[in-house]
């Protein structure tokens, strides 16, 4: 019986592109051989060689797939980081500070990008407009919706060289119709709160579209929500919004926020805890706003679930200094 080195292709049970293997010529008609004989050892070696060829080919395939997967993950990571930077570029670079009226903010996306958006803009010599919005969900779809909200919100009309500031209720109503015109999926909607303050008289006008009520912290009066309400944005055609008008006093602080802050302090994964959030804020009511926001950020980092945030968190604070 002779030994020969042949190349096998297409054999059942063999790996594709198998290499040369050692076989026994005429082995099909030969009688069984002793397990300890040199021929048996060669047959066992041949079987092991084929198994090694299969494993080597599979390992090479896995490495190629792993390289491709890493490449695509790196591209996705780079694109998401670019999207996050772009979104932050749409946020105010600096807050308008007129007279004793000051604005502060905290912006904490749950991921790369946020479903929250806010802005503070000077409307004329004596008025400042500000809003906070929250698109349903978070991540890229919600972030794209906030971009539309930012550009669709109209705060004034200009005609023949003159302008008219829109009441917040008008601005919110126009924004609602603009969203409805896009014919978005039924699951895509947003909440928003738009306000305008006269920095001379401290008269404050607010309009709400399904957003959590702002909280007013006044000296000697504690902490209370302002009674503003209205339908969600992009859901109900012809929705009528109303203006809530009040006058702030020196020392007042108005907190606008998204509902992610209530989840940030909740012990339950998907259950908001307004009482705990209010308690956290009340404990810091005598501190400067900047310190309150910094301590809140630190507290949220240490809270249960903060390694994987439950939702986007955004706070805008209007302060009338003494």
N, C-alpha and C positions, 0 to 999 in steps of 0.2 A: 504494500500500500504506500502510495507516494503522498508527500505533503506539497501543497501548492498555494501560492498567494494570489487570490483573485479579488476582483471588485464586484460587490453585489449591489444591485439597484432594484428598487420596487419590490423587494422581498417582504412578505407579510410580517408585520411586527418589527421591521427594521426602521431606524430613523431615516428621514429624508436626507439626502446628500451624505450617506454613510461612507466612511473611509474604507480603505482596503482592509480585508480581514483574512485570517489564516484558516483555511479549510482543508479537509482531507479528501483527496481525489478518490472517488469510488466508495466514499463512506456510506452511501445509501444502501449498497448491497453487502457491506461488511457485517460480520457478526458483532454482537455486543462486546465491548471491551471492558477490561477490569478497571474499576474506579481509581485505582492507584497507579495505573500504567501511565507512561509518558503521553500516549495518545489521549487518554482521558484528561490529563492535565492541560494539554493543548486545547481540547474542546472547551474546557472550563475557562481557560484564558480567553478564547475567542468570544465566549458569551459575555465575559466581563468587559472585554474591549468594546463590544457593541453597546453595552449599557453606558459605558463611559462616553462613547461618541454621542449617544442620545442626550446625556446630561450636559455635555459640553455645548451641544447645539441649543438646548433649551436655555442654558445660562447665558449664551451669547444673545439669544432673542430677548430674554428678560432685560439684559443690560441695554440693548437698543431701545426697548420700550421705556425703560427707566430714564434714559437720556432724553427721549422725546417728551415724556411726562414732565421732567424737570424744566425743559425748555419752555413748554406751554405754561407751566405754573409761574415761571419767572416773568413771562410776558404778561400774564394776568396781574401779577403783583405790581409790575411797573405801571400798567394801565390804571389800576385802582389807585395807586399812589399819585399818579398824575391827575386823576379825577378828584381826589381829595384836595390836592393843592388848588385845582381850579375852583372847587366849591368855596374854599376858604378865601380865595381872591375876590369872591362876590360878597363876602362879609365886609362890614365897615372897617376901613383901615384905622379910623379914629372916630370917636363919638363927638357930635356937636355939643359944645358946652356954652350955653348962653346965660349970662347973668348968674343966678344961683341955681339954675337947673343943670343937673349932671346926670349922665347915663353910664351904666356899667353893664357888663355882660359876662356870661359863662357859656361856653360851647363845647360839648363833649359828645362826639359821635360814638355810637355803639360799635361801628366798624370803621372801614376806611372813609366812607362818606356818610352823610347824615340825612335823615328825612325831616330835619328841622331847618328852619331858616329864620333870620331876623334882619332888621335893618333900622337905622335911625338916620333921618335926613332932615336937613334944614329946609323948610318950605318957603319962608320969606324972612324978613327982618325980625319978626316977633313970634313965629310959629315953628315948632318942630314936630315932624311926624315920625311915628315909630310903629313897628308891627312885629309880631312873632307868628310863625306858621308851623304846622306839623302835618306832613303828609302821612297817610296811612302806611303802616309798616316802617321798615328802614332798609338801608342798602341802596343799590343803584336805582331801581324804579322810583323809590320815594324821593331820592335826591334829584332826579330829573324833573319830578313834579314840582319840587320847591323852586327849581330854576324858572319854571313857567310862572309860578306865583309871583316871583320877584319882578319879572318883566311885565306881567299883566296888571299889576296893581297900579291904578291911576290915582294920583293925589291932587292934581290941579288941572284946570282947563285954561288954555291960552288962546286968545283970539284978539286980533287987531291991536296987538301990542299990550293987551291987558290980560290979567289972569284972575281966576277965581279958585280959591281953595275948596276942594270937595269935602263935604262932611264925611266923616268916617263911614257912616251908613251907606252913602252913595258909592264910595270906593269899594266897599265890601260887596255891594250888590253888583257892580260892574265886573268885579273879579269872579263872582259866582257865574255870571252869564258867559264870561270868557272861557271858563273851564267847561261849561256845558257845551259850548260850541265845538270843543275838541272831540266830542263823542268818545270819551275815554271809557274803558271797561268799568262796569258797575262797581268793582271793588276798589277803584282808584278815586279817592276823594281826599279832602284836606280840611283842617280846622285853621282858623286864623283869628287874631285879635289886632285891630288897627286903632291907634290912638293919635290924638293931636293935642298939644298943649300950647297955650299962649304964655310965653315966658314973662310977660309983663304983669298979667293978672293971675296967672297960675290956673286959669280955667282949663279943665281937662275934658275932652270929649272922646268917648270910646264906642266902638261897634264890635260885636262878637259874632263869629260864625262857628258855632259848635266847639269853641275852645274853652279850656278851664278858666274860670273867673279869676281875674287878677286880684292879688291880695294887697291891701293897703295897711301899712304899719304907721300909725300916728301916735305921737306922744300923748300920753294920758288917755288914749282910747283903745289901746291894744291892737289886735290884728284881726281884720275882717275882710271877707270877699266882697267885691263890688258886684251889684246885681245886674250883670250884663248877660245876654243870651241871644241866640240866633241859630238858624239852620246851618248844616254842614255845607262846605263849598263843593260845587260840582255834583250835587244830588238833586236839588229841588229847583225847577225852573220858576222864575218869577218870585223867588223868595224875597220877602220884605224884611229889611234889617232896621233896627232902631238905634238912635244915639242915646248914650247915657252921659249926662253932663254933671260935673261936680267941680268944686274948686279946692285945690290943694293948699296946704299951709306950710310955712317954713318948718323943716324938720320931718315932713312926710316922706315916706318911701313906698313906692309902688312896685310890686314884684309881678312881672309877667313870666310865665314858665310853661313848658310843655309837660305832658303827663308822665314823661319818663322819670322825672324827679320823684314822683310818688312811688314808682316801681323801684327806684334805686334804694330806698330805705325800707322796702317791704321785705318781710321774712318769707312771704309766699312768692313762688316764681312768677306768677302771672296775675297777682292781685295787688292793686295799688293800695298804699297806706298813707292817706292824706293826713291823718292825725299825727303820725310820726314825723312826716316832713314838716308840718306846721310846728311841732314841738322843737325840732332841730333848729328852725329859724328863730323861734321865739327866744331860745336860749342865747342867741347871738344878737338880739335886737339892739344892744347898746354898742356894738362894735362898728367900725367903719365898714362900708359896703364892700370894699376891696378885700378886707380881711374875712368878712362873712363868706364871700364866694370862694376864697382860697381855702378856708376851713371846710366848707361844704365839699369841695373837690377832694380834699384829703380824706374826709369822712366817707365819701362814696367809694374811694379806692379801697378802704378797709372794710366796707360793708360786704355782707354775704352775697356772693355772685358777682362781685366786681371784676374778677378775672375775665369773665365773659359777660359784659354788660347786658342788662335786660332790655334796654331801649336807649335811644338818643336822649340826651339831656341838654336843655338850653334854658337859660334864665336871662332876662333883661330887667334891669332895675332903673327906675326913674326916681331921682332924689332931688328934693328941694332943700337946699342947704339953708341954714339959719343966717 
